[in-house]
Amino acid sequence: MVSDLKNSKKAWSVLIVSTLAFTVCFMVWMMFGVIGIPIKKALNLNSTEFGLLTAVPVLTGSLIRVPLGIWTDRYGGRIVMALLMACTVPAIWLMSYATAYWHFLTIGLFVGLAGGSFSVGTPYVARWFPKKRQGMAMGVYGAGNSGAAVNKFVAPVLLVAFGWTMVPQVYAAIMLGTLVLFWLFSHSEPSHLVSSNVKFMDQLKALKDPKVIKYCQYYSIVFGGYVAMSLWMVQYYVGEFGLDIRVAALLAACFSLPGGVLRAVGGVMSDKFGAHSVTWWVLWVSWICLFLLSYPQTDFTIVTVNGPRTFHLGLNVYLFTGLMFILGIAWAFGKASVFKYISDDYPTNIGTISGIVGLAGGMGGFVLPIMFGALMDLTGIRSSAFMLMYGVVWVSLIWMYWTEVRRAPLMGETAAQAAA
């Protein structure tokens, strides 16, 4: 009894401090979403170049996720997370001294290591809890995505008061302080490590499983889309509605904050209703919101009996923000439900599979901002970003219908007969 209570205290201590660490890492990872705006103006960047600037840290954070997940299985989440955070501090500080475009791209690659923290903490915290509560644990940890919203609260204030160069300096200090707290209050458990006789290639055999590819597709929307939109929204508000950067960041947080914090609720819902049910409804809510968000600001003229009359169709800032708020909630639930799939299907290989799926989500977060910028440069339509996401969601809905929904018992006798 005493041992169980002690382990429970350790589990919650690990979960709380790991979530704090992930929140700070995500805040740093999303830094260019705010400071990129004055940098874009100073360097006279086009939309595609701005998209690349914001996306470069996401690239490194994505590519490093698979090896980090494997190292977490082998060496434990405590040591891997601590080393990862320590490696990012010098790069974050150096960002304030960058002056040329290539400086930002190069240093951004090293700052992006912070994004790899997700595939460290996910298996680390999950193994401290029983299977029936792993969805909750991973959901609470994943709520660290709210670091994207924290960035939108903190960075604009520092930017306006002291200039953009103060932001990376303050963030470097915050990261260092968080590293100390993490090391003091986290714990190691040798029984959570993968046996030393398990080889690297054995861990990667799961890549042959088509379900892994499907989960990668889901996660490229709910996480990749979340990252991309978090990076894109501040400048979207500034350009589309002519808002001040502080107001734009505050409204953009209406998407980022629920998209991070409510991931914990999504984890609890996934434990209760199952990963499939939650993900299915997440995709449908996303489809509806993105359809409405895709419609560009439009003026059209109709010839009436009294002469030509011009009408305007388009979302105002209030409706737009409301739809983004709903989309953020849906994607928060979806991020948790995808990882509930993983903990259910791969309980002994969570680190590797979460690294692979996290890589796919991160790559979505890397590619999408560049595509958003390229589409805007090509078409001149800001809402083309939502048109692209709408198409991606269509693919996932169709894929999920053919591989899961048609085979589900709730489809009735036909499905039961087909299964027989």
C-alpha positions in Angstrom: 0.0 0.0 0.0 2.8 2.4 1.0 4.7 1.4 -2.2 1.6 2.1 -4.4 1.1 5.5 -2.8 4.8 6.4 -3.3 4.7 5.3 -7.0 1.5 7.3 -7.5 3.2 10.5 -6.1 6.1 9.9 -8.4 3.8 9.4 -11.3 2.0 12.7 -10.8 5.2 14.5 -10.1 6.7 13.2 -13.4 3.5 14.2 -15.2 3.3 17.7 -13.9 7.0 18.6 -14.4 7.1 17.0 -17.8 4.0 18.9 -18.9 5.7 22.2 -17.7 8.8 21.3 -19.7 6.8 20.5 -22.8 4.9 23.7 -22.5 8.1 25.7 -22.5 9.6 23.7 -25.3 6.5 24.3 -27.4 6.5 28.0 -26.6 10.1 28.2 -27.9 9.2 26.1 -30.9 6.5 28.5 -32.0 8.6 31.6 -31.4 8.7 32.7 -35.0 4.9 32.8 -35.2 5.3 36.2 -33.5 8.8 37.5 -33.9 8.7 36.4 -37.5 6.4 39.4 -38.3 9.0 42.2 -37.6 11.7 40.0 -39.1 9.7 39.6 -42.3 9.3 43.4 -42.5 12.9 44.1 -41.8 14.2 41.6 -44.4 11.4 42.3 -46.9 10.4 38.7 -47.2 7.6 37.4 -49.3 4.9 35.0 -48.0 6.8 31.9 -49.1 10.0 33.0 -47.5 8.1 33.9 -44.3 6.5 30.4 -44.4 10.0 28.8 -44.6 11.3 31.0 -41.8 8.5 29.8 -39.5 8.7 26.2 -40.6 12.5 25.6 -40.3 12.4 24.9 -36.5 9.5 22.6 -37.1 11.6 20.5 -39.5 14.3 19.7 -37.0 11.8 19.1 -34.2 10.1 16.6 -36.5 13.1 14.7 -37.9 14.5 14.2 -34.4 11.4 12.7 -33.0 11.9 9.1 -34.1 15.5 8.7 -32.6 14.3 10.6 -29.5 11.4 8.1 -29.1 13.8 5.2 -29.5 16.4 6.7 -27.1 13.6 7.3 -24.5 12.7 3.6 -24.7 16.3 2.6 -24.2 17.7 5.2 -21.7 14.6 6.7 -20.1 12.7 9.9 -20.5 14.4 11.8 -17.7 17.9 11.9 -19.0 16.8 12.3 -22.7 14.5 15.3 -21.9 17.1 17.0 -19.7 19.8 16.7 -22.4 17.5 17.9 -25.1 16.5 21.0 -23.2 20.1 21.8 -22.3 21.1 21.6 -26.0 18.5 24.3 -27.0 19.5 27.0 -24.6 22.6 28.3 -26.5 20.7 28.3 -29.8 17.7 30.2 -28.4 20.1 32.9 -27.0 22.0 33.3 -30.2 18.8 34.0 -32.1 18.8 37.5 -30.8 22.1 38.2 -32.6 21.0 37.0 -36.1 20.8 39.7 -38.8 20.6 37.9 -42.1 17.9 35.5 -43.5 20.3 32.6 -43.5 21.3 33.3 -39.9 17.7 32.8 -38.8 17.3 29.6 -40.9 20.5 28.1 -39.5 19.9 28.9 -35.9 16.2 28.0 -36.3 17.3 24.4 -37.1 18.9 24.1 -33.6 16.1 25.9 -31.8 13.8 23.4 -33.4 15.2 20.6 -31.3 12.8 21.7 -28.6 10.0 20.4 -30.7 11.3 16.8 -30.4 10.4 16.9 -26.7 6.9 15.5 -27.5 8.2 12.0 -28.4 10.3 11.9 -25.2 7.6 12.9 -22.8 4.7 10.9 -24.3 6.2 7.4 -23.6 7.9 8.7 -20.4 4.7 9.8 -18.7 2.5 7.0 -20.2 4.5 4.2 -18.5 4.0 5.7 -15.1 0.2 5.0 -15.3 -1.9 1.9 -15.8 -3.3 1.3 -19.3 -6.8 2.5 -18.5 -5.4 5.9 -17.5 -2.7 6.3 -20.2 -5.0 8.3 -22.4 -5.5 10.8 -19.6 -1.7 11.0 -18.9 -0.8 11.5 -22.5 -3.6 14.0 -22.9 -2.4 16.1 -19.9 1.2 16.0 -21.1 0.1 16.9 -24.6 -1.7 19.9 -23.2 1.8 21.4 -23.2 0.8 22.3 -26.8 -0.7 25.4 -25.1 2.9 26.7 -25.2 1.8 28.0 -28.6 -0.8 30.2 -26.8 1.7 31.2 -24.1 4.0 32.4 -26.8 1.2 34.6 -28.2 0.7 36.2 -24.7 4.3 36.7 -23.8 6.2 37.4 -27.1 4.1 40.4 -28.2 4.5 42.2 -24.9 8.2 41.7 -25.0 8.4 42.7 -28.6 6.5 45.9 -28.2 8.3 46.9 -25.0 11.9 46.0 -25.8 12.0 44.9 -29.5 12.0 41.3 -30.9 15.6 40.6 -29.8 14.5 40.5 -26.2 12.2 37.5 -26.9 14.8 34.8 -27.5 16.9 36.1 -24.6 14.0 35.8 -22.1 13.0 32.4 -23.6 16.6 31.1 -23.1 16.4 32.0 -19.4 13.0 30.4 -19.0 14.2 27.2 -20.7 17.2 27.0 -18.4 15.1 27.5 -15.3 12.6 24.9 -16.5 15.5 22.4 -17.0 16.5 22.8 -13.4 13.0 22.3 -12.1 12.5 19.2 -14.4 15.7 17.6 -13.1 14.7 18.2 -9.4 11.2 16.8 -9.6 11.3 14.1 -12.2 12.2 10.4 -11.6 13.6 7.4 -13.3 12.2 3.8 -13.3 14.5 1.1 -14.8 11.5 -1.2 -15.3 10.1 1.2 -17.9 13.1 0.8 -20.2 13.0 -1.5 -23.3 15.1 -4.7 -22.7 18.7 -4.3 -23.8 18.4 -7.3 -26.1 15.9 -5.5 -28.3 17.6 -4.2 -31.4 17.1 -0.9 -33.2 15.7 -2.7 -36.3 13.3 -4.7 -34.1 11.8 -1.5 -32.9 11.4 -0.2 -36.4 9.5 -3.2 -37.7 6.2 -1.5 -36.8 6.8 0.7 -39.9 5.5 -2.2 -42.0 2.1 -1.9 -40.3 -0.4 0.1 -42.5 -2.2 1.3 -39.3 0.9 3.3 -38.4 0.7 5.1 -41.8 -3.0 5.9 -41.2 -2.3 7.3 -37.8 0.4 9.4 -39.3 -2.2 10.9 -41.7 -4.6 11.7 -38.9 -1.9 13.3 -36.9 -0.6 15.4 -39.8 -4.0 17.2 -39.6 -4.7 17.5 -35.9 -1.1 18.3 -34.9 0.6 19.4 -38.1 -2.4 21.6 -38.9 -2.4 23.0 -35.4 1.4 23.8 -35.6 1.0 25.4 -39.0 -2.0 27.5 -38.1 -0.4 28.6 -34.8 2.5 29.9 -36.8 0.3 31.5 -39.5 -2.6 33.0 -37.6 -0.9 36.2 -36.2 0.2 37.5 -39.5 -3.2 36.3 -41.0 -5.1 38.5 -38.6 -2.7 41.4 -39.3 -3.1 41.1 -43.0 -6.7 40.1 -43.3 -8.3 42.3 -40.7 -5.7 45.0 -40.2 -5.2 44.4 -36.5 -2.4 45.5 -34.2 0.1 42.7 -33.5 -0.9 42.5 -29.8 -4.6 42.2 -30.7 -3.9 39.7 -33.5 -1.8 37.6 -31.1 -4.6 37.6 -28.5 -7.2 36.5 -31.0 -4.9 33.9 -32.5 -4.6 32.5 -28.9 -8.3 31.7 -29.1 -7.2 28.9 -31.4 -3.9 27.9 -29.8 -5.0 27.9 -26.2 -8.0 25.4 -26.4 -6.0 23.5 -29.0 -3.4 22.8 -26.3 -5.1 22.8 -22.9 -8.1 20.7 -23.9 -6.0 17.9 -25.1 -6.2 16.5 -21.6 -10.0 16.4 -21.9 -9.6 14.6 -25.3 -7.4 12.0 -23.5 -10.2 11.4 -20.9 -12.8 11.2 -23.7 -10.6 8.8 -25.6 -10.3 6.5 -22.6 -14.1 6.6 -22.1 -15.5 6.4 -25.7 -12.5 5.0 -27.6 -10.0 6.5 -30.0 -12.1 5.7 -33.1 -15.3 7.5 -32.0 -13.4 10.6 -30.9 -11.3 10.8 -34.1 -14.3 10.3 -36.4 -16.2 13.2 -34.9 -13.1 15.4 -34.8 -12.6 15.0 -38.6 -16.2 15.9 -39.3 -16.1 19.0 -37.1 -12.9 20.0 -38.8 -14.4 19.5 -42.3 -17.3 21.8 -41.5 -15.2 24.6 -39.9 -12.6 24.5 -42.7 -15.3 24.6 -45.4 -16.6 27.9 -43.9 -13.1 29.3 -43.3 -12.1 28.6 -46.9 -14.6 31.1 -48.4 -12.6 34.2 -49.4 -13.8 37.8 -48.9 -16.0 38.3 -52.0 -17.8 41.2 -53.6 -20.3 40.5 -56.3 -22.6 42.6 -58.4 -26.2 41.7 -59.4 -28.1 43.6 -62.1 -31.6 44.3 -60.6 -34.6 46.3 -62.0 -33.3 49.3 -60.1 -29.8 48.9 -61.5 -26.6 47.1 -60.3 -26.3 46.2 -56.7 -23.1 45.0 -55.0 -23.0 42.6 -52.1 -20.2 41.4 -49.9 -19.8 37.9 -48.5 -17.1 36.9 -46.1 -16.3 36.1 -42.4 -15.9 39.1 -40.1 -13.3 38.9 -37.4 -15.8 37.6 -34.8 -17.1 34.7 -36.8 -13.6 33.9 -38.0 -12.3 33.7 -34.4 -15.3 31.6 -33.3 -14.7 29.1 -36.0 -11.0 28.9 -35.2 -11.9 28.4 -31.5 -14.1 25.4 -32.4 -11.4 24.1 -34.7 -8.8 24.4 -31.9 -11.0 22.3 -29.6 -11.6 19.6 -32.2 -7.9 19.3 -32.9 -7.1 19.2 -29.2 -9.4 16.1 -28.9 -7.9 14.6 -32.1 -4.3 14.9 -30.9 -5.2 12.9 -27.8 -7.3 10.3 -29.6 -4.6 9.5 -32.1 -2.2 8.7 -29.3 -4.9 6.6 -27.6 -4.8 4.5 -30.8 -1.1 4.1 -30.3 -1.2 3.1 -26.6 -4.0 0.6 -27.3 -2.3 -1.0 -30.3 1.4 -0.8 -29.4 1.7 -0.9 -25.5 5.3 -2.2 -25.6 6.6 0.1 -28.3 5.0 3.4 -27.5 8.3 5.4 -27.8 9.1 4.3 -31.3 5.5 4.5 -32.7 4.9 7.9 -31.0 8.2 9.1 -32.6 7.1 8.0 -36.0 3.6 9.4 -35.8 5.0 12.6 -34.2 7.4 12.9 -37.1 4.5 12.8 -39.5 2.7 15.4 -37.5 5.7 17.6 -37.3 6.5 17.3 -41.0 2.9 18.4 -41.6 3.7 21.5 -39.4 6.8 22.0 -41.6 5.4 21.6 -45.0 2.0 23.4 -44.5 3.3 26.9 -43.6 5.5 26.8 -46.8 2.5 25.7 -48.8 0.3 28.4 -47.2 2.8 31.0 -48.3 3.3 29.6 -51.8 -0.5 29.4 -52.3 -1.0 33.0 -51.2 1.9 34.2 -53.4 0.3 32.3 -56.3 -3.4 33.1 -55.9 -3.4 36.2 -53.7 -6.1 34.6 -51.6 -5.3 34.4 -47.9 -8.0 31.8 -47.2 -6.3 29.4 -49.6 -4.6 28.0 -46.5 -7.9 26.7 -45.3 -8.8 25.4 -48.7 -5.7 23.2 -48.6 -6.5 21.9 -45.1 -10.1 21.2 -46.2 -8.8 18.9 -48.9 -6.4 17.1 -46.5 -9.3 16.4 -44.1 -11.4 15.0 -47.0 -8.6 12.4 -47.6 -8.6 11.4 -43.9 -12.4 11.1 -43.7 -12.5 8.8 -46.8 -9.6 6.7 -45.5 -11.2 6.3 -42.1 -14.6 5.4 -43.6 -13.1 2.6 -45.7 -10.8 1.2 -43.1 -12.7 1.6 -39.9 -16.3 2.9 -40.1 -17.6 0.3 -42.7 -16.2 -2.5 -40.4 -17.6 -1.1 -37.1 -20.4 -3.1 -35.4 -22.6 0.0 -35.2 -23.1 -0.4 -38.9 -25.5 -3.2 -38.1 -26.0 -6.7 -39.5 -24.4 -6.0 -42.8 -21.1 -5.3 -41.2 -21.4 -8.4 -39.0 -22.1 -10.6 -42.0 -19.2 -9.1 -43.9 -16.9 -9.8 -41.0 -18.1 -13.4 -40.8 
